[in-house]
Amino acid sequence: TSIMDEDSKPLLGSVQAGEYYTDSLDPKQRRPFHVEPRNIVGDDPQERVSAEAAALSSRVHYYGRLTASSDPLLVPPDHVIPSPEDIYIYSPLGTAFKVRGGDSTAKNPSIVTIFAIWNTMMGTSILSMPWGIKQAGFTLGIIIIVLMGLLTLYCCYRVLKSTKSIPYEDTSDWEFPDVCKYYFGGFGKWSSLVFSLVSLIGAMVVYWVLMSNFLFNTGKFIYSKCWFSSPFLICSAYYVSDNSTGPVFDRWWSKTHTIPFYLIILLLPLLNFRSASFFARFTFLGTLSVVYLIFLVTYKAIRLGFHLDFHWFDSSTFFLPEFRSLFPQLSGVLTLAFFIHNCIITLMKNNKHQENNVRDLSLAYLLVGLTYLYVGVLIFAAFPSPPLSKDCIEPNFLDNFPSSDVLVFVARTGLLFQMTTVYPLLGYLVRVQLMGQLFGDHYPGFLHVFILNIVVVGTGVLMARFYPNIGSISRYSGAICGLALVFVLPSLIHMVSLKRRGELRWPSAVFHSFLVLLGVANLFGQFFM
């Protein structure tokens, strides 16, 4: 290749890594730089070099001969190297493209950033939204979803802005744990790490329970050979299986007794891979799964119709009060459902227009909230009461559909495959965060990684065996990690930052102290409500 100026003349010679270095293309990144003695392309006897280019070549060679490449003192200064807008890479194939600095690469437009945040937040919590609304009451549930969306959005905004308030530091590569370390020392760094691991391991446990559920129902669907698309729903409290699969099948294909252990054979080896790049290729399946779930919910709601009867504080045989004291269970689930605070800084770094970060984050949260409301409200409203009570809605609303339903079978199979590819990614994140801090290496050795994976998988197996309630697992892990990463740390960091600048006022102190108390109340509410 050759470096060309805008008049398509060879400006500099071939670029070879490891020769001389300059930081002129990007002030934050030194790049390899080398020129040949003569700027001649091809066999043309006429040198297609301008006087300016020839002088430039001589100056760069002069600097190159003054010092070795390892000495940074005499690198060619910025005025010797042409500006980035004047440099092109010329290919022998006849094409040319501009050289661009590292900060302008891999930037996404706002629409891509918004849907990336939506796709990242859309997890297993969507399956528990109807159950959460049931626990809080229909009217109160809708109010809580809106309020929790606004509160978590504000706290996420505070996380996003936390790096901007740090003076005299280059925070361009900082993440939220680095901000916590800056303000609170080692305690801040390790607390953010621990609570981030709680959210990841909690998600892995929920995945194991759901994968056991989906694999069980998929196997039962295939074995029973009784397939149909049913508009009817079932209530596990009254539903008795027809036992069409037989006692032998039921003994070896049990949702809680055998399936969680079968998954070990498939997933434990995948967790020991050094890199998770292969599984990252399947992240698009999450978007497809959510889109199909929205279609499934819409189709079932159309066939079932709406069944609502408002009882504000008293329950009836088939309906629940609009306001229930179990509402903290929904707020716990929503803390995890709206949780993206530990990676929002990274996601927003790739936004092309940084001035639109707040707008794009708000639109992403609006899209997520509308998706949760759509699925939760539609399933709750369409649940057939009578003959079934609204109290029959399961923590995983797909469990209210029989195994023989074809459309639900497609949803379960798709989610099973998607979770099988995402689970190793979550395990990789746990390993990177924990091993990186303890040993300074993401893969310190097979034995270290294997022991960690045994602990994580064992936790998932035990929960799938003895407590397969994804609603409760989600609300506990959401309330625990949300206490620190959603409510406490962002609020404290903001108040400390304002105090150091002498700008802290009592309304701000009262509001952010209220957020801290809200996070504490949300956690305690999971145990006492």
C-alpha positions, 0 to 999 in steps of 0.5 A, spaced: 500 500 500 501 507 499 499 513 502 496 518 498 494 525 498 487 528 496 490 529 489 491 522 488 499 523 488 503 518 493 504 522 499 508 517 503 511 510 502 509 503 504 507 503 511 510 497 515 509 496 523 515 496 527 519 502 524 518 509 526 512 511 530 508 517 530 501 520 534 499 525 529 493 520 527 490 520 533 493 523 539 491 517 544 494 512 540 501 511 537 501 508 530 507 505 526 510 510 520 515 508 515 517 511 508 521 509 503 527 513 500 523 515 494 516 515 492 515 512 486 509 508 484 510 502 478 515 503 473 513 510 471 520 513 470 516 520 472 516 521 479 509 523 481 511 526 487 509 534 489 515 538 492 511 538 498 511 530 499 518 530 497 520 535 503 515 531 507 519 524 506 526 527 507 523 530 514 520 524 516 527 520 514 531 525 518 527 524 524 527 516 523 535 516 523 535 520 529 533 515 534 531 508 535 524 506 534 523 504 542 525 511 544 519 516 544 523 522 545 524 524 538 518 521 534 516 525 528 512 531 531 505 533 529 507 538 524 511 533 520 505 528 518 499 530 514 493 531 517 488 525 518 483 528 512 489 528 507 491 521 508 489 516 504 491 508 504 491 506 496 490 499 494 494 496 488 487 494 486 485 501 485 481 503 491 483 508 496 480 510 503 481 515 508 485 513 514 481 514 520 483 515 528 481 509 533 476 514 536 471 514 530 471 507 528 466 502 530 461 508 532 453 506 532 448 511 530 443 512 535 437 507 532 443 501 533 445 504 540 437 504 542 436 497 540 443 494 543 440 497 550 433 494 549 436 487 546 441 487 552 436 488 558 431 484 554 432 477 558 428 472 562 425 477 566 420 478 561 417 471 562 415 473 570 412 480 568 405 477 568 406 474 575 409 480 578 403 484 576 399 479 579 403 479 586 402 487 586 395 487 583 393 490 576 393 497 577 398 498 582 403 493 578 402 498 572 404 504 576 410 500 579 413 498 572 412 506 570 415 508 577 421 503 577 423 504 570 423 512 571 427 511 577 432 506 574 433 510 568 435 516 573 440 512 576 443 509 570 443 516 567 447 518 574 452 512 572 453 514 565 455 521 567 459 519 573 466 519 569 464 526 567 465 529 574 472 527 575 477 532 574 484 531 572 483 524 570 483 521 563 477 517 564 476 515 557 477 508 558 474 507 565 468 503 567 463 504 573 468 500 578 473 504 576 469 510 578 467 507 585 474 505 586 476 513 585 471 515 590 471 510 595 478 506 594 478 498 594 472 498 598 468 501 592 471 497 587 470 490 590 463 492 592 461 493 585 465 487 583 461 483 588 454 485 587 455 485 579 457 478 580 451 477 584 447 479 578 451 475 573 450 468 577 443 470 579 442 470 571 445 464 570 441 460 576 435 463 572 437 460 566 439 453 569 432 453 571 429 455 565 433 451 561 431 445 565 423 447 564 424 448 557 428 441 555 423 438 559 417 440 556 420 440 549 422 432 550 415 431 553 412 434 546 416 430 542 415 424 546 407 424 547 406 426 539 399 429 541 400 436 538 395 442 537 395 449 538 390 450 544 387 457 546 386 454 553 391 455 559 392 450 565 393 452 572 398 448 576 394 448 582 389 444 579 392 441 573 393 433 573 397 430 567 394 425 563 400 421 564 400 419 557 408 419 557 408 413 561 411 411 568 418 410 565 418 416 561 416 420 567 422 417 572 427 419 567 425 425 564 423 429 570 423 437 570 426 437 577 429 430 579 433 429 572 433 434 567 438 439 571 443 434 572 443 432 564 444 439 562 451 438 566 453 434 560 452 439 555 454 446 559 459 444 563 464 443 558 462 449 554 464 454 560 471 451 560 473 454 553 478 460 554 474 464 549 466 466 548 467 469 541 464 463 538 457 464 542 457 471 541 455 470 534 448 467 536 446 473 541 441 475 535 437 470 537 435 474 543 432 479 539 428 473 535 426 470 541 423 476 544 419 478 537 416 471 537 414 472 544 411 478 543 407 475 537 405 469 541 402 473 547 398 477 541 396 471 538 394 468 545 390 474 547 386 475 541 384 468 541 382 468 549 380 475 549 380 480 555 377 477 562 378 483 567 373 485 573 376 491 578 376 489 585 380 495 588 382 492 595 378 485 596 379 479 592 374 474 589 374 467 587 377 468 580 380 476 581 385 479 585 385 486 588 388 492 584 392 493 590 396 488 594 401 488 599 406 483 595 408 489 591 415 489 593 416 482 589 414 486 583 419 491 584 425 486 586 424 483 579 423 490 575 430 492 579 433 486 575 429 487 569 431 494 568 438 493 570 444 495 565 448 500 570 454 495 570 455 496 562 452 502 560 458 506 560 461 501 555 455 501 551 454 508 550 462 509 548 460 506 541 454 511 540 456 516 534 453 522 537 455 523 544 451 529 545 445 524 544 447 519 549 441 522 554 436 522 549 438 515 546 438 512 553 431 515 555 428 512 549 431 505 550 428 505 557 422 507 554 422 501 549 424 496 554 418 499 559 413 498 553 415 491 552 414 489 559 408 493 560 405 489 553 407 482 555 405 483 562 398 487 561 396 482 555 397 476 559 394 478 565 388 481 562 387 475 557 388 470 563 381 466 562 378 468 569 373 464 570 374 458 569 381 459 572 383 464 578 388 470 576 392 467 582 394 461 577 399 465 573 405 462 574 412 465 575 414 463 568 407 464 564 409 459 559 408 454 564 400 456 564 400 453 557 400 445 556 406 442 553 402 440 547 401 447 544 405 447 538 406 455 538 409 455 545 413 449 543 416 453 538 417 459 543 420 454 548 425 451 543 427 457 541 429 460 548 432 453 550 437 454 544 438 461 545 439 460 553 444 455 551 449 460 547 448 465 552 449 461 558 457 460 557 457 468 555 455 469 562 460 464 565 465 467 561 463 474 564 463 471 571 470 468 570 473 475 567 471 479 573 473 474 578 479 471 576 482 478 573 481 481 580 484 475 584 489 473 579 490 478 574 489 473 569 482 471 565 484 464 565 489 463 570 489 455 569 484 450 568 483 447 575 482 454 577 476 455 572 474 448 573 472 449 580 469 456 579 464 453 574 463 447 578 460 452 584 456 456 579 453 450 575 452 446 582 448 453 584 444 452 578 442 445 579 441 445 586 436 451 585 433 447 579 432 441 583 429 444 590 427 451 588 425 452 581 421 459 582 424 464 577 420 469 579 423 469 586 430 468 584 430 474 580 427 478 585 432 476 590 438 477 586 435 483 583 434 487 589 441 485 592 445 487 586 440 493 585 441 495 592 449 497 590 449 498 583 442 501 582 441 505 588 446 506 593 453 507 589 450 512 583 447 516 589 453 516 593 458 518 588 453 524 585 453 527 592 460 526 594 462 529 587 457 535 588 460 536 595 467 536 593 465 542 588 461 545 593 455 544 589 451 540 594 444 543 596 439 540 601 434 538 595 439 534 592 441 531 598 434 529 600 432 526 594 438 522 593 438 519 600 431 517 599 434 513 593 438 510 598 433 508 603 428 506 597 434 501 595 434 498 602 427 498 603 426 494 596 431 489 599 428 488 605 421 487 602 423 481 599 424 478 605 418 480 609 412 481 604 
